[in-house]
Amino acid sequence: MMSFSKTAHGWLVAVGGATLIGIKQTCELVETLEWPVIATWTITAAALLLFIGNAAITANRTE
C-alpha cells in the first residue's frame, strides 16, 4: 500500500507542475495575442471543466 501511495503522490506532483506550466503558457499566449486578461481565466476554466467531465465519464464507464 505504501508503494501505491508514493506513486499516487508522485503523479499528483507531476500533474500540479504540468497545470502550472499550462496556465503560464496560456498567460503568455493571451499577452502575445493582446487579448483581455479575462481570456486567460476563461481558457483555464474551460480546460478544467473538460478535464473534470472526462474524469467523470471515465469513472462512470462500465465495461
DARAFEN-V895994 format. One record per residue. N is the residue number from 1. RES is the residue in three letters. SS is DSSP state (H for helix, E for strand, L for the rest). PSI is psi in degrees with one decimal (999 if undefined). NEAR is the number of other ideal C-beta (glycine too) atoms within 8 Angstrom. Layout:
[[N | RES | SS | PSI | NEAR] [N | RES | SS | PSI | NEAR]]
This chain:
[[1 | MET | L | -35.1 | 4] [2 | MET | H | -37.5 | 5] [3 | SER | H | -43.1 | 6] [4 | PHE | H | -43.4 | 7] [5 | SER | H | -42.6 | 8] [6 | LYS | H | -39.3 | 8] [7 | THR | H | -44.8 | 8] [8 | ALA | H | -41.8 | 8] [9 | HIS | H | -41.7 | 8] [10 | GLY | H | -41.9 | 8] [11 | TRP | H | -37.6 | 8] [12 | LEU | H | -39.3 | 8] [13 | VAL | H | -42.9 | 8] [14 | ALA | H | -44.2 | 8] [15 | VAL | H | -40.6 | 8] [16 | GLY | H | -43.9 | 8] [17 | GLY | H | -41.8 | 8] [18 | ALA | H | -37.1 | 8] [19 | THR | H | -44.5 | 8] [20 | LEU | H | -39.9 | 8] [21 | ILE | H | -41.7 | 8] [22 | GLY | H | -41.9 | 10] [23 | ILE | H | -41.0 | 10] [24 | LYS | H | -44.4 | 8] [25 | GLN | H | -36.6 | 8] [26 | THR | H | -42.4 | 11] [27 | CYS | H | -43.3 | 9] [28 | GLU | H | -39.2 | 8] [29 | LEU | H | -44.7 | 8] [30 | VAL | H | -40.1 | 13] [31 | GLU | H | -45.6 | 7] [32 | THR | H | -42.1 | 6] [33 | LEU | L | -1.1 | 6] [34 | GLU | L | 42.3 | 4] [35 | TRP | L | 162.4 | 6] [36 | PRO | L | 153.7 | 5] [37 | VAL | L | -31.1 | 7] [38 | ILE | H | -23.7 | 6] [39 | ALA | H | -36.0 | 9] [40 | THR | H | -48.1 | 11] [41 | TRP | H | -30.3 | 8] [42 | THR | H | -45.0 | 8] [43 | ILE | H | -42.6 | 10] [44 | THR | H | -43.9 | 11] [45 | ALA | H | -39.9 | 8] [46 | ALA | H | -42.5 | 8] [47 | ALA | H | -41.8 | 9] [48 | LEU | H | -44.1 | 8] [49 | LEU | H | -39.0 | 8] [50 | LEU | H | -43.0 | 8] [51 | PHE | H | -42.8 | 8] [52 | ILE | H | -42.5 | 8] [53 | GLY | H | -42.9 | 8] [54 | ASN | H | -42.8 | 8] [55 | ALA | H | -41.1 | 8] [56 | ALA | H | -43.2 | 8] [57 | ILE | H | -43.1 | 8] [58 | THR | H | -40.2 | 7] [59 | ALA | H | -32.6 | 6] [60 | ASN | H | -6.3 | 6] [61 | ARG | L | 132.2 | 6] [62 | THR | L | 134.6 | 3] [63 | GLU | L | 999 | 2]]
